[in-house]
Amino acid sequence: MDRRTGLKVYTVAVLAALTTGLSFLFVKISLGYASPLQALFYRFSIAFLFVLILMAVGAVKVDLKNKKLLPVLAPALLYSAGFFGFQFFGMLYASSVEAGIIMAAQPAITMVVAELTIKEKPTKVQRFFVLVAILAAAFISAYGSGGVESVDLRGVILIALSAISMAANVVFIRWIRSDYSPAELSFLSCGVGFLIYTVVILVWGVVSGNLGETFGLVQEPAFLGAMLYLGIGCTSLTTLMNSYVVKHLEAVKASVTSCIGTVVTLMAGVLILKESLSLMQVLCAVLILLAVVGTNYFGRRN
């Protein structure tokens, strides 16, 4: 990878992390109006519609002719149904401490899965920086909470499955990166999510009799605004950006870069929700940024 491409890849990676870092704020807003299932339906409906608009205006090109769809369905399912599905429902049972600490371990899970499957070999220095990023991100998540609630095993399992799904998704994309473009991966991931949650919400709505309530949510400006950000910014665009990043970076490098989102979440809490900021949190944020730089700088040179 030449210098210009490298600069572009890392710029996109940072932009994706910055965008994702604000997702927790908008998820909290959306769940004040809707159930996780309803929120997921709107999120992927908006995401898929936005991808179709990009295709219609020629901003992205998707050509799946003569390409096998079965290999790419795995990361699409892991991303839409696995990562988001497990995470949204896991938050019904897990505290913010548990969810934050478990999700902070995602880079380590990605590193292990990549090493076992596609034989990526991180250096010892990279392993050290990944550990630093995990501990710092976990501390920020735990420190920012109002206390640890009693542990519900259902929440722990669901959040852990969410982290594993995202790690497996990154590794799958690395595996098939030469066969599919980032636009094609984004189209299929958002499309699969749209299909799954549309079918589920329709069946659930007919059975429960509250289908009208689901579609009535479009009349809530705050909910619709949150869904637009989550659907366009944190789903369709970040899927496109993350697919591009993973196409060029090793799984461990791409995964640990996402920890920047933890710093953004911290700053959003301070600037928007007026939460307090301690010296220890600032130190952990600096450690995360240093760990991201270290993991990418001290990798093996191909």
Residue pairs with C-beta under 8 A, 6 or more apart in sequence:
1 9
1 248
5 248
6 248
9 244
9 245
9 248
9 249
10 257
10 296
12 241
12 244
12 245
13 241
13 245
13 249
13 254
13 257
14 257
14 260
15 241
16 237
16 238
16 241
16 242
16 245
16 258
17 257
17 258
17 259
17 260
17 261
17 264
18 260
18 261
18 264
19 233
19 234
19 237
19 238
19 241
20 234
20 238
20 258
20 261
20 264
21 260
21 261
21 262
21 263
21 264
21 265
21 267
21 268
22 229
22 233
22 234
22 264
22 265
22 268
23 229
23 230
23 234
23 261
24 265
24 268
25 265
25 268
25 269
25 272
25 273
26 226
26 229
26 230
26 234
27 39
27 88
27 91
27 226
27 230
29 222
29 223
29 225
29 226
30 39
30 42
30 223
30 226
30 227
30 230
31 39
31 91
32 222
32 223
33 217
33 220
33 222
33 223
34 42
34 214
34 217
34 223
36 88
36 89
36 91
36 92
37 88
37 197
37 200
37 201
37 204
38 201
38 214
38 217
39 88
39 227
39 230
40 84
40 85
40 88
40 193
40 197
41 197
41 198
41 200
41 201
41 214
42 217
42 223
42 227
42 231
43 84
43 193
43 197
43 227
43 230
43 231
43 235
44 80
44 190
44 193
44 194
44 196
44 197
44 198
44 231
44 235
45 194
45 197
45 198
45 231
46 227
46 228
46 230
46 231
46 232
46 235
46 236
47 190
47 193
47 194
47 231
47 232
47 235
47 236
47 239
48 190
48 191
48 193
48 194
48 236
50 190
50 231
50 232
50 236
50 237
51 60
51 186
51 187
51 190
51 191
51 236
54 60
54 183
54 236
55 61
55 62
55 183
55 187
60 183
60 186
60 187
60 240
61 181
61 183
62 181
62 183
62 184
62 187
63 184
64 184
64 188
67 179
67 180
67 184
68 179
69 188
71 175
71 176
71 179
72 176
72 179
72 180
72 184
72 185
72 188
73 188
73 192
74 172
75 168
75 169
75 172
75 173
75 176
75 185
75 189
76 185
76 188
76 189
76 191
76 192
76 193
77 192
78 165
78 166
78 168
78 169
78 172
79 165
79 166
79 169
79 189
79 193
79 239
80 189
80 190
80 192
80 193
80 196
80 197
81 192
81 193
81 196
82 161
82 162
82 164
82 165
82 166
82 168
82 169
83 162
83 165
83 166
83 169
84 162
84 193
85 162
86 158
86 159
86 161
86 162
86 165
87 99
87 103
87 158
87 159
87 162
89 158
90 99
90 154
90 155
90 157
90 158
90 159
90 161
90 162
91 99
91 155
91 159
92 155
93 152
93 154
93 155
93 158
94 102
94 152
94 155
94 156
94 158
94 159
95 145
95 148
95 149
95 155
96 141
96 144
96 145
97 141
97 142
97 145
97 147
97 148
97 149
98 148
98 151
98 155
98 156
98 159
99 141
99 155
99 159
100 137
100 138
100 140
100 141
100 142
100 144
100 145
101 138
101 141
101 142
102 156
102 159
102 160
102 163
103 141
103 159
103 162
103 163
104 133
104 134
104 137
104 138
104 141
104 259
104 262
105 134
105 138
105 163
106 163
106 166
106 167
106 255
106 258
107 130
107 133
107 134
107 252
107 255
107 256
107 258
107 259
108 130
108 131
108 134
109 163
109 164
109 167
110 166
110 167
110 170
110 171
110 251
110 252
110 254
110 255
111 120
111 122
111 126
111 127
111 130
111 251
111 252
111 255
112 167
113 167
113 168
113 171
113 251
114 120
114 170
114 171
114 174
114 250
114 251
114 252
115 121
115 122
117 171
117 175
118 171
118 174
118 175
118 251
120 174
120 250
120 251
120 252
121 300
122 130
122 250
122 252
122 299
123 298
123 299
123 300
125 294
125 298
126 252
126 253
126 294
126 295
126 298
126 299
128 294
129 256
129 290
129 291
129 292
129 294
129 295
129 298
130 252
130 256
130 291
130 295
132 287
132 288
132 290
132 291
132 294
133 256
133 259
133 287
133 288
133 291
133 292
133 295
134 259
136 259
136 262
136 284
136 285
136 287
136 288
136 291
137 259
137 262
137 284
137 288
139 280
139 284
140 262
140 263
140 265
140 266
140 281
140 284
140 285
140 288
141 262
142 148
143 278
143 280
143 281
143 284
144 266
144 269
144 275
144 281
167 255
170 242
170 246
170 251
170 254
170 255
171 251
173 185
173 242
173 243
173 246
173 247
174 246
174 247
174 250
174 251
177 246
177 247
180 188
182 240
182 241
182 243
182 244
182 247
183 240
185 239
185 240
185 243
186 236
186 239
186 240
186 243
189 239
190 235
190 236
190 239
193 235
201 211
201 214
202 211
205 211
205 214
217 223
217 224
218 224
242 254
245 254
245 257
246 254
249 257
249 296
250 299
252 295
252 299
253 295
253 296
253 299
256 291
256 292
256 295
256 296
257 292
257 295
257 296
259 288
259 291
259 292
260 288
260 289
260 292
262 285
262 288
263 285
263 288
263 289
266 277
266 281
266 285
269 275
270 276
270 277
